[in-house]
Amino acid sequence: MVSQEKFSKYAIFANGGKQYQAIEGQTVALEKIEGEAGDKIELGSILFRKLEEGKFEIGKPFVDGKITATIVKQMKEPKVIVFRFKRRGKVRVKNGHRQPKTVVRIETIA
């Protein structure tokens, strides 16, 4: 979450069932997106957009426009241990999971 600074231009968009705030020049870690580091991508599904002071657009459900971003890197989140146990049944299953993420830098909000 971003501190209480005021930004003249930002947007809220949906990706992978979650909502993210896009501010030009900042990086965001999203669900896995196919591509290599340095590739340009366009993000749609804009729910809310602030273009300038006092001018807002609220989507019903989406606003027309695109957010262009550059892939910074592909990575995985820290490992989450999944442990299943049933007493008196000799059932003990331990698995680990690392969710893939894509870090992108927001270039423009249009």
BATOR-436035 format. One record per residue: chain; x, y, z of N, C-alpha, C, O in turn. Coordinates in nm, 4 decimals. Atoms other than C-alpha are relative to their C-alpha. Example, Ala and Ser with C-alpha at 12.3 -4.5 7.8 and 13.67 -1.06 7.14 Angstrom:
BEGIN
[r 'A' [0.0890 -0.1190 0.0000] [1.2300 -0.4500 0.7800] [0.0900 0.1200 0.0000] [0.1936 0.1181 0.0665]],
[r 'A' [-0.0820 -0.1190 -0.0060] [1.3670 -0.1060 0.7140] [-0.0770 0.1090 0.0730] [-0.0261 0.2198 0.0899]],
This chain:
BEGIN
[r 'A' [0.0848 -0.1172 0.0000] [0.0000 0.0000 0.0000] [0.0894 0.1235 0.0000] [0.1948 0.1250 0.0635]],
[r 'A' [-0.0761 -0.1228 0.0128] [0.1237 0.3465 -0.0823] [-0.0385 0.0929 0.1147] [-0.1537 0.0942 0.1582]],
[r 'A' [0.0268 -0.0947 -0.1088] [0.1545 0.6114 0.1898] [-0.0992 0.1073 -0.0451] [-0.1509 0.1016 -0.1566]],
[r 'A' [0.1022 -0.1012 0.0235] [-0.0726 0.9150 0.2058] [0.0440 0.1103 -0.0953] [-0.0061 0.2223 -0.0851]],
[r 'A' [-0.0408 -0.0997 0.0980] [0.1023 1.0980 -0.0779] [-0.1127 0.0216 -0.1006] [-0.1955 -0.0670 -0.1218]],
[r 'A' [0.0999 -0.0276 0.1013] [-0.1134 1.2654 -0.3415] [0.0643 -0.0153 -0.1367] [0.1685 0.0440 -0.1645]],
[r 'A' [-0.0491 0.0224 0.1347] [-0.0626 1.1482 -0.6976] [-0.0980 0.0621 -0.0969] [-0.2193 0.0502 -0.0795]],
[r 'A' [0.0876 -0.0666 0.0948] [-0.1960 1.3436 -0.9919] [-0.0615 -0.0987 -0.0986] [-0.1659 -0.0703 -0.1574]],
[r 'A' [0.0488 0.0952 0.0991] [-0.2423 1.0334 -1.2085] [0.0234 -0.1421 0.0510] [0.1373 -0.1829 0.0736]],
[r 'A' [-0.0134 0.1400 -0.0385] [-0.3152 0.6760 -1.1010] [-0.1237 -0.0768 -0.0423] [-0.2228 -0.0173 -0.0847]],
[r 'A' [0.1125 0.0849 0.0398] [-0.5460 0.3817 -1.1716] [-0.0049 -0.1228 0.0891] [0.0954 -0.1635 0.1476]],
[r 'A' [0.0203 0.1287 -0.0674] [-0.6893 0.0725 -1.0061] [-0.0386 -0.0989 -0.1093] [-0.1314 -0.0733 -0.1860]],
[r 'A' [0.0300 0.0985 0.1026] [-0.6864 -0.2394 -1.2258] [-0.0061 -0.1389 0.0622] [0.0457 -0.1624 0.1714]],
[r 'A' [0.0164 0.1379 -0.0462] [-0.7734 -0.6076 -1.1895] [0.0913 -0.0911 -0.0821] [0.1048 -0.0749 -0.2034]],
[r 'A' [-0.0847 0.0990 0.0659] [-0.5353 -0.8934 -1.2690] [0.0044 -0.1239 0.0871] [0.0420 -0.1157 0.2040]],
[r 'A' [-0.0077 0.1248 -0.0742] [-0.5607 -1.2563 -1.1621] [-0.0950 -0.0058 0.1187] [-0.0641 -0.0707 0.2186]],
[r 'A' [0.0968 0.0034 -0.1079] [-0.8678 -1.1989 -0.9442] [0.0317 0.0944 0.1147] [-0.0369 0.0924 0.2169]],
[r 'A' [-0.0377 -0.0956 -0.1042] [-0.6958 -0.9265 -0.7405] [0.0025 0.1408 -0.0599] [0.0085 0.1569 -0.1817]],
[r 'A' [-0.0048 -0.1386 0.0454] [-0.6930 -0.5471 -0.7605] [0.1302 0.0636 0.0440] [0.1779 0.0404 0.1551]],
[r 'A' [-0.1283 -0.0635 -0.0244] [-0.3767 -0.3385 -0.7817] [-0.0106 0.1483 -0.0330] [-0.0931 0.1891 -0.1147]],
[r 'A' [-0.0077 -0.1422 0.0291] [-0.2950 0.0325 -0.7793] [0.1179 0.0241 -0.0925] [0.2293 -0.0201 -0.0646]],
[r 'A' [-0.1044 -0.0316 0.0977] [-0.0969 0.1581 -1.0793] [0.0349 0.1471 0.0095] [-0.0511 0.2334 -0.0082]],
[r 'A' [-0.0521 -0.1367 -0.0023] [0.1160 0.4702 -1.0396] [0.1198 0.0009 -0.0938] [0.2067 -0.0857 -0.0844]],
[r 'A' [-0.1061 -0.0034 0.1008] [0.3470 0.5715 -1.3242] [0.1373 0.0014 0.0664] [0.1630 0.0806 0.1571]],
[r 'A' [-0.1362 0.0069 -0.0501] [0.7088 0.4766 -1.2547] [0.0208 -0.0985 0.1134] [0.1353 -0.1293 0.1465]],
[r 'A' [-0.0159 0.0942 -0.1101] [0.6380 0.2327 -0.9697] [-0.0115 -0.1437 -0.0487] [-0.0651 -0.1700 -0.1564]],
[r 'A' [0.0062 0.1415 0.0341] [0.6716 -0.1458 -0.9713] [-0.1095 -0.0688 0.0800] [-0.1408 -0.0299 0.1926]],
[r 'A' [0.1075 0.0771 -0.0612] [0.3962 -0.3969 -0.8921] [0.0280 -0.1473 -0.0279] [0.0669 -0.1830 -0.1391]],
[r 'A' [-0.0150 0.1447 0.0181] [0.4196 -0.7754 -0.8368] [-0.1379 -0.0590 -0.0276] [-0.2260 -0.0553 0.0583]],
[r 'A' [0.1284 0.0547 0.0445] [0.1348 -0.9438 -1.0294] [0.0070 -0.1518 -0.0081] [0.1132 -0.2119 0.0082]],
[r 'A' [0.0028 0.1426 0.0307] [0.0230 -1.2991 -1.0937] [0.0826 -0.0235 -0.1260] [0.1079 0.0694 -0.2027]],
[r 'A' [-0.0880 0.0360 0.1118] [0.2349 -1.4821 -1.3521] [-0.0564 0.0466 -0.1341] [-0.1705 0.0162 -0.1689]],
[r 'A' [0.0319 -0.0441 0.1351] [0.2292 -1.3168 -1.6961] [0.1111 -0.0524 -0.0900] [0.2292 -0.0382 -0.0581]],
[r 'A' [-0.0996 0.0544 0.0923] [0.4027 -1.4838 -1.9898] [0.0824 0.1129 -0.0611] [0.0283 0.2167 -0.0989]],
[r 'A' [-0.0893 -0.0983 0.0602] [0.7041 -1.2934 -2.1204] [0.1353 0.0005 0.0687] [0.1528 -0.0572 0.1761]],
[r 'A' [-0.1357 -0.0112 -0.0519] [1.0686 -1.2165 -2.0628] [0.0222 0.1401 0.0568] [-0.0555 0.2319 0.0307]],
[r 'A' [-0.0355 -0.1310 -0.0546] [1.2324 -0.9306 -1.8741] [0.0273 0.0965 -0.1145] [0.1010 0.0638 -0.2076]],
[r 'A' [-0.0161 -0.1002 0.1045] [1.2169 -0.6156 -2.0864] [-0.1148 0.0056 -0.0984] [-0.1243 0.1011 -0.1756]],
[r 'A' [0.1150 0.0004 0.0902] [0.8986 -0.7105 -2.2749] [-0.1023 0.1042 0.0434] [-0.1222 0.1270 0.1627]],
[r 'A' [0.1084 -0.0951 -0.0261] [0.6236 -0.4485 -2.3029] [-0.1320 -0.0764 0.0013] [-0.1551 -0.1637 -0.0823]],
[r 'A' [0.1315 0.0626 -0.0078] [0.2732 -0.5536 -2.1975] [-0.1044 0.1083 0.0193] [-0.0729 0.2197 0.0613]],
[r 'A' [0.1118 -0.0903 -0.0226] [-0.0684 -0.3886 -2.1867] [-0.0957 -0.0661 0.0972] [-0.1324 -0.1824 0.0802]],
[r 'A' [0.0933 0.0493 -0.0991] [-0.2974 -0.4302 -1.8895] [-0.1335 0.0695 -0.0205] [-0.1406 0.1924 -0.0220]],
[r 'A' [0.1342 -0.0559 0.0141] [-0.6702 -0.3830 -1.9399] [-0.0713 -0.0101 0.1335] [-0.0072 -0.0034 0.2384]],
[r 'A' [0.0823 0.0168 -0.1202] [-0.9529 -0.4257 -1.6882] [0.0218 0.1136 0.1007] [0.0403 0.0885 0.2198]],
[r 'A' [-0.0166 -0.1155 -0.0886] [-0.9167 -0.0732 -1.5466] [-0.1335 0.0279 0.0677] [-0.2342 0.0507 0.0007]],
[r 'A' [0.1216 -0.0213 -0.0769] [-1.1723 -0.0259 -1.2694] [-0.0217 0.1468 0.0354] [-0.1357 0.1926 0.0434]],
[r 'A' [0.0068 -0.1391 -0.0445] [-1.0927 0.3333 -1.1683] [0.1232 0.0723 -0.0523] [0.2327 0.0161 -0.0560]],
[r 'A' [-0.1137 -0.0757 0.0516] [-0.8746 0.6061 -1.3126] [-0.0129 0.1459 0.0409] [-0.1196 0.2059 0.0278]],
[r 'A' [-0.0083 -0.1424 -0.0319] [-0.7692 0.9512 -1.1901] [0.0973 0.0609 -0.0992] [0.2145 0.0233 -0.1024]],
[r 'A' [-0.0832 -0.0583 0.1044] [-0.6358 1.1634 -1.4742] [0.0685 0.1283 0.0453] [0.1837 0.1532 0.0098]],
[r 'A' [-0.0571 -0.1245 -0.0523] [-0.5799 1.4968 -1.2991] [-0.0799 0.0371 0.1237] [-0.1765 -0.0305 0.1589]],
[r 'A' [0.0666 -0.0409 -0.1240] [-0.6865 1.6801 -0.9873] [-0.1478 0.0318 -0.0262] [-0.1800 0.1203 -0.1054]],
[r 'A' [0.1434 -0.0230 0.0132] [-1.0648 1.6630 -0.9606] [-0.0661 -0.0697 -0.1169] [-0.1859 -0.0513 -0.1380]],
[r 'A' [0.0582 0.0705 0.1147] [-1.1153 1.4426 -1.2701] [0.0189 -0.1500 0.0174] [0.1310 -0.2007 0.0115]],
[r 'A' [-0.0026 0.1438 -0.0245] [-1.2053 1.0778 -1.2067] [-0.0872 -0.0713 -0.1026] [-0.1817 -0.0133 -0.1563]],
[r 'A' [0.0839 0.0863 0.0822] [-1.3438 0.7937 -1.4183] [-0.0204 -0.1296 0.0760] [0.0759 -0.1944 0.1169]],
[r 'A' [0.0336 0.1247 -0.0692] [-1.5238 0.5016 -1.2544] [-0.0638 -0.0927 -0.1017] [-0.1585 -0.0542 -0.1705]],
[r 'A' [0.0499 0.0946 0.0978] [-1.5861 0.1921 -1.4639] [-0.1247 -0.0726 0.0463] [-0.1458 -0.0935 0.1657]],
[r 'A' [0.1204 0.0779 -0.0280] [-1.9135 0.0036 -1.4861] [-0.0066 -0.1162 -0.0960] [-0.0905 -0.1090 -0.1857]],
[r 'A' [-0.0988 0.0279 -0.1034] [-1.7443 -0.2454 -1.4714] [0.1404 0.0521 -0.0322] [0.2224 0.0644 0.0587]],
[r 'A' [-0.1353 -0.0403 0.0351] [-1.4382 -0.1215 -1.6674] [-0.0004 0.1357 -0.0710] [-0.1010 0.1780 -0.1281]],
[r 'A' [-0.0233 -0.1266 0.0691] [-1.2997 0.2075 -1.8021] [0.0744 -0.0316 -0.1288] [0.1604 -0.1196 -0.1308]],
[r 'A' [-0.0746 0.0176 0.1246] [-1.1831 0.2296 -2.1634] [0.1404 0.0553 0.0173] [0.1588 0.1628 0.0743]],
[r 'A' [-0.1383 -0.0452 -0.0093] [-0.8066 0.2572 -2.1856] [0.0925 -0.1165 0.0299] [0.0478 -0.2291 0.0517]],
[r 'A' [-0.1024 0.1007 -0.0235] [-0.4838 0.0681 -2.1315] [0.1055 0.0540 0.0955] [0.1283 0.1746 0.1048]],
[r 'A' [-0.1171 -0.0308 -0.0815] [-0.1985 0.0610 -1.8849] [0.1156 -0.0735 -0.0659] [0.1112 -0.1957 -0.0796]],
[r 'A' [-0.1169 0.0653 0.0583] [0.1373 -0.0053 -2.0500] [0.1047 -0.0174 0.1087] [0.1273 0.0712 0.1912]],
[r 'A' [-0.0992 0.0336 -0.1012] [0.4046 -0.1729 -1.8424] [0.1128 -0.0793 -0.0638] [0.0981 -0.1331 -0.1735]],
[r 'A' [-0.1165 0.0764 0.0430] [0.7459 -0.3353 -1.8798] [0.0284 -0.1065 0.1054] [0.0280 -0.0778 0.2251]],
[r 'A' [-0.0322 0.1077 -0.0933] [0.8311 -0.6717 -1.7256] [0.1413 0.0221 0.0527] [0.2361 0.0339 -0.0250]],
[r 'A' [-0.1303 -0.0182 -0.0633] [1.1163 -0.6258 -1.4771] [0.0653 -0.1358 0.0223] [0.1811 -0.1558 -0.0145]],
[r 'A' [-0.0548 0.1341 -0.0215] [1.1621 -0.9902 -1.3726] [-0.1113 -0.0987 0.0297] [-0.2214 -0.0614 0.0702]],
[r 'A' [0.0866 0.1110 -0.0380] [0.9959 -1.3264 -1.3261] [0.0585 -0.0595 0.1265] [0.1795 -0.0804 0.1345]],
[r 'A' [-0.0509 0.0515 -0.1267] [1.0212 -1.4652 -0.9733] [-0.1021 -0.0907 0.0653] [-0.2122 -0.1095 0.0133]],
[r 'A' [0.0907 0.0809 -0.0806] [0.8651 -1.6931 -0.7130] [-0.0063 0.0581 0.1397] [0.0923 0.1112 0.1908]],
[r 'A' [0.0167 -0.0441 -0.1378] [0.7245 -1.6016 -0.3736] [0.0722 -0.0971 0.0930] [0.1104 -0.2063 0.0509]],
[r 'A' [-0.0592 0.0942 -0.0963] [0.8750 -1.7538 -0.0578] [-0.0862 -0.1250 0.0152] [-0.2074 -0.1221 -0.0061]],
[r 'A' [0.0684 0.1291 -0.0099] [0.7855 -2.1166 0.0042] [-0.1019 -0.0006 0.1133] [-0.0757 0.0477 0.2235]],
[r 'A' [0.1055 0.0209 -0.0992] [0.4611 -2.1942 0.1865] [-0.0073 -0.1499 0.0244] [-0.0216 -0.2274 -0.0701]],
[r 'A' [0.0057 0.1418 -0.0347] [0.4577 -2.5276 0.3721] [-0.1457 -0.0402 0.0200] [-0.2194 0.0233 0.0954]],
[r 'A' [0.1344 0.0557 -0.0132] [0.1376 -2.7306 0.3361] [0.0159 -0.1337 0.0703] [0.0744 -0.2264 0.0142]],
[r 'A' [-0.0174 0.1208 -0.0807] [0.1193 -2.9968 0.6104] [-0.1357 -0.0552 0.0377] [-0.2168 0.0137 0.0996]],
[r 'A' [0.1261 0.0650 -0.0324] [-0.1674 -3.2439 0.6424] [0.0295 -0.1114 0.0988] [0.1218 -0.1904 0.0785]],
[r 'A' [-0.0268 0.0944 -0.1078] [-0.1892 -3.4561 0.9561] [-0.1320 -0.0523 0.0549] [-0.2247 0.0245 0.0803]],
[r 'A' [0.1147 0.0606 -0.0675] [-0.4435 -3.7014 1.0967] [0.0547 -0.0856 0.1128] [0.1367 -0.1748 0.0906]],
[r 'A' [-0.0520 0.0733 -0.1149] [-0.3822 -3.8328 1.4437] [-0.0482 -0.1453 -0.0034] [-0.1559 -0.1752 -0.0550]],
[r 'A' [0.0265 0.1439 -0.0098] [-0.3767 -4.2095 1.5050] [-0.0282 -0.0640 -0.1348] [-0.0892 -0.1707 -0.1412]],
[r 'A' [0.0247 0.0599 0.1305] [-0.3862 -4.2698 1.1328] [0.1249 -0.0133 -0.0833] [0.1194 -0.0606 -0.1968]],
[r 'A' [-0.1276 0.0019 0.0717] [-0.0218 -4.2441 1.0325] [-0.0098 0.0769 -0.1324] [0.0492 0.0378 -0.2332]],
[r 'A' [0.0125 -0.0842 0.1180] [-0.1185 -3.9750 0.7849] [0.0752 0.1295 0.0263] [0.0320 0.2127 0.1062]],
[r 'A' [-0.0789 -0.1215 -0.0085] [0.1474 -3.7079 0.7523] [0.0522 0.0299 -0.1406] [0.1347 -0.0439 -0.1944]],
[r 'A' [-0.0405 -0.0390 0.1343] [0.1914 -3.5307 0.4195] [0.0517 0.1432 0.0065] [-0.0191 0.2333 0.0517]],
[r 'A' [-0.0610 -0.1324 -0.0014] [0.4257 -3.2345 0.3829] [0.0355 0.0382 -0.1433] [0.1105 -0.0318 -0.2112]],
[r 'A' [-0.0283 -0.0519 0.1332] [0.4348 -3.0332 0.0626] [0.0366 0.1471 0.0107] [-0.0036 0.2152 0.1050]],
[r 'A' [-0.0328 -0.1414 0.0072] [0.5797 -2.6966 -0.0299] [-0.0534 0.0570 -0.1301] [-0.0700 -0.0152 -0.2284]],
[r 'A' [0.0510 -0.0664 0.1201] [0.4486 -2.4436 -0.2803] [0.0609 0.1389 -0.0110] [0.0656 0.2130 0.0872]],
[r 'A' [-0.0507 -0.1354 0.0276] [0.6067 -2.1341 -0.4382] [-0.0797 0.0563 -0.1172] [-0.0721 0.0057 -0.2292]],
[r 'A' [0.0850 -0.0622 0.1015] [0.3659 -1.9107 -0.6297] [0.0846 0.0850 -0.0937] [0.1615 0.1689 -0.0469]],
[r 'A' [-0.0744 -0.0850 0.0933] [0.5128 -1.7603 -0.9490] [-0.0591 0.1406 -0.0066] [-0.1808 0.1579 -0.0013]],
[r 'A' [0.0394 -0.1405 0.0080] [0.5008 -1.3798 -0.9752] [0.0751 0.0665 -0.1146] [0.1818 0.0206 -0.1555]],
[r 'A' [-0.0646 -0.0834 0.0991] [0.5835 -1.1214 -1.2401] [0.0047 0.1418 0.0530] [-0.0986 0.1987 0.0883]],
[r 'A' [-0.0168 -0.1375 -0.0453] [0.7238 -0.7848 -1.1359] [0.0017 0.0896 -0.1227] [0.0827 0.0705 -0.2134]],
[r 'A' [0.0093 -0.0913 0.1143] [0.6258 -0.5054 -1.3753] [0.0171 0.1442 0.0472] [-0.0160 0.1781 0.1608]],
[r 'A' [-0.0111 -0.1437 -0.0252] [0.7064 -0.1328 -1.3926] [-0.1044 0.0694 -0.0849] [-0.1085 0.0504 -0.2065]],
[r 'A' [0.1065 -0.0715 0.0702] [0.4111 0.0882 -1.4849] [0.0626 0.1163 -0.0774] [0.1295 0.2014 -0.0188]],
[r 'A' [-0.0562 -0.1051 0.0844] [0.5080 0.3129 -1.7787] [-0.1007 0.1140 -0.0200] [-0.0729 0.2281 0.0167]],
[r 'A' [0.0997 -0.1036 0.0252] [0.1916 0.5002 -1.8814] [-0.1388 -0.0499 0.0353] [-0.1678 -0.1693 0.0278]],
[r 'A' [0.1411 0.0268 -0.0239] [-0.1736 0.5177 -1.7836] [-0.0766 0.0838 -0.1002] [-0.0717 0.2067 -0.0966]],
[r 'A' [0.0733 -0.0729 0.1047] [-0.3952 0.6064 -2.0793] [-0.1457 -0.0405 -0.0001] [-0.2237 0.0098 -0.0809]],
